[in-house]
Amino acid sequence: MILEAKDLNYYYQDGEQRRYILKDTSVSFEKGKFYTILGQSGSGKTTLLSLLSALDSPHSGEVLFNEEDIKKIGYEKYRRNNIGIIFQSYNLIPTLTAVENVLVPMSITENDIPEDTKTVAYNLLDYIGIVRNKADRLVNKLSGGEQQRVAIARALATNVELILADEPTGNLDEDMEQEIIDIFKKLAHEHGKCVIVVTHSNEIALQSDQAFHLRKGVLSPYE
Amino acid sequence: MNFIKRAFLGITRKKGKSLILLAVIFILGNLISGAISIQQATGNVESTIKERLGTAATVDMDYEAWDKMSEEELETFEPEMLDIDLIKQIGDLSYVKYYDYNMTTWVGSESIEPYEDADLGEGFFSGDNMPFRLKGINYAPVIDFEEGKAKLVDGRVFTEEEIDNGASVTVISQKLASENNLEVGDTFTLLNAVYDYPEDSEEEELIGSRDVVLEVIGLFDPQSAKEESDDKNEDSDMFLMEDIEYQNAMYVPNAIVSAEDNFTMEVYAENDPEFAEMMEDESFEYYEPIYYLNKPEDIEAFREEVLPLLPELYTVISASDQYERISGPMESMSKLAKYVLMVAVAATILITGLVVLLFLRDRKRELGIYLSLGEKRSKVIGQILIEVMVVAIVGITLSLFSGNLLAGQVSDTIMKSNDNESEYFEGVYYENLESNLTTEDVLDSYEVELNSSYVLGFYGIGLLTILISTIIPLIYIVRLNPKKILM
């Protein structure tokens, strides 16, 4: 078990009432598998991902990474060394080139990465489908699909085992969506990563190794 | 791609914003730089002028305080004389390089003629029975020679024995000597004539006299009066008169002057019983002390230590006091520069702070990305600080030169507008303390220059101001929540 959520509770205080987004949610994830968390808008799936990626903290419950509470690891350190995050709107730094965007987390992480970081970054981009001449372009000169590939390369740059993605294909057309999903499957099945994707797409959920459905704050297996 | 490299890329790849920040810092930097330049220049003038005014100080009655006393106070107030022990006690203070105390009297002569200057015409001393000034001294090497006011050109100065014993020896000016064919080793005779001025007569009446025979042991040549009279054509008559007076002065031991004063008083007492009764048990010895300090900056400390030792209504008067009289335009410029500096620093903090805050809001997403990747907040803050400070260093360096030029132009204009203000001196003249420096000299010595203290001062104040104006908006980064920005 690489990641486990135990009895997570997350709510908004509305006067004296609590509006639960997640209620006693527990779930676990293994390496080498591609997971999806399916849900309607406002179902709490992004909140769950933000808790799993330590961008937010639950009101109660815990998230364990390799059986260690991420609170003990330290949220910042956990994000720096243990996970890669991919966002729907790519969230790349527009003043940097594609390769420079990939280099950023390499300078932040404390993980062991090869010294020649630039070569590693170019190779990663190449693996994801960004050729050399595009790798040297500012990211806002790339298409949406290309930008999301750069974001995936950035998530992989620190050699982490856990990839978390929030609606990664939300801004892409169908062809591009499939290409991105194929990359995730490849990362899970060929490279042993644990890939967790939050989505509202049934098609993507059907392609995952295991899918969960989040409704009214309760997580259940998707069938 | 560490935070330092990211900072430099941030500057070069966001040229527009960097240029806006540079322009803001440059404009405000000019104000700060100009104000510092003017402050430094006025500060330099003060130290230069005070250096030129010298380190001399004396102790005397505070006539301003005296004038302010009421009639009742004046009736009961009995001023004390400065006694020699107190003069010596002050002279022993660590700030004092050397000191002297002098008595002065005027005498005439039937055997020698006073020196006169052809430029002032003959007969300058006609009708003056006492054209020679005997300047009594206690400091054997003669303080005026040590201070460069005059130069010993022949013979020697006094010995301690001659001073202590009141030997009949003198050092006179070279011109007076050549006027009367006197050389070192010669003796000449002065006449201490005592005159009375009866109320019923316009003529003065000689009531007693005696000869004063002195041996010439040295010849001096006045230095300062000569230099200044060359410089100041418009005041040349005044300087010539000062020079003539000095050429006719004779340095003698204090005891000689004291003896002649006593003789004068005795003659008066013999001729006027009322005066004799009034002056019974009174001392005729009145000394003017003169202290030369080690450094001009010592004057305030010296004043602080001396004031408690002095009798009531006495005060310390220093050569540098004259600065306050002649430094009017400089003072107003210094004040103006101080206010400009304060306003400029406040404006820089406010305006640069707002500009940085606006830029940070614009880069909220970028900062959120760094935080989501696990970057430490301190390094994100470091990146922004480097970006601002690098631009600030460029802006400050540019304004270092332009502000300095600007300060030169502005201060020229201010000084020209103040140049017409003249100062009239009303007060007591102290021979050893007065210099011929004027407001014009103060203005002439004003120079806005690019020196190391200005450069360091400006970089220090400029960078500190920018640092403060950046740190305040950086609180924004500390409060950033990456989830809210990115998801």
Boltz contact constraints between the chains, C-beta under 6 A:
constraints:
  - contact:
      token1: [A, 46]
      token2: [B, 487]
      max_distance: 6.0
  - contact:
      token1: [A, 50]
      token2: [B, 483]
      max_distance: 6.0
  - contact:
      token1: [A, 50]
      token2: [B, 487]
      max_distance: 6.0
  - contact:
      token1: [A, 55]
      token2: [B, 482]
      max_distance: 6.0
  - contact:
      token1: [A, 55]
      token2: [B, 483]
      max_distance: 6.0
  - contact:
      token1: [A, 56]
      token2: [B, 483]
      max_distance: 6.0
  - contact:
      token1: [A, 76]
      token2: [B, 374]
      max_distance: 6.0
  - contact:
      token1: [A, 79]
      token2: [B, 374]
      max_distance: 6.0
  - contact:
      token1: [A, 80]
      token2: [B, 374]
      max_distance: 6.0
  - contact:
      token1: [A, 87]
      token2: [B, 486]
      max_distance: 6.0
  - contact:
      token1: [A, 91]
      token2: [B, 369]
      max_distance: 6.0
  - contact:
      token1: [A, 91]
      token2: [B, 486]
      max_distance: 6.0
  - contact:
      token1: [A, 93]
      token2: [B, 366]
      max_distance: 6.0
  - contact:
      token1: [A, 93]
      token2: [B, 369]
      max_distance: 6.0
  - contact:
      token1: [A, 95]
      token2: [B, 13]
      max_distance: 6.0
  - contact:
      token1: [A, 100]
      token2: [B, 1]
      max_distance: 6.0
  - contact:
      token1: [A, 103]
      token2: [B, 1]
      max_distance: 6.0
  - contact:
      token1: [A, 104]
      token2: [B, 1]
      max_distance: 6.0
  - contact:
      token1: [A, 105]
      token2: [B, 373]
      max_distance: 6.0
  - contact:
      token1: [A, 107]
      token2: [B, 1]
      max_distance: 6.0
  - contact:
      token1: [A, 107]
      token2: [B, 2]
      max_distance: 6.0
  - contact:
      token1: [A, 108]
      token2: [B, 373]
      max_distance: 6.0
  - contact:
      token1: [A, 108]
      token2: [B, 374]
      max_distance: 6.0
  - contact:
      token1: [A, 108]
      token2: [B, 375]
      max_distance: 6.0
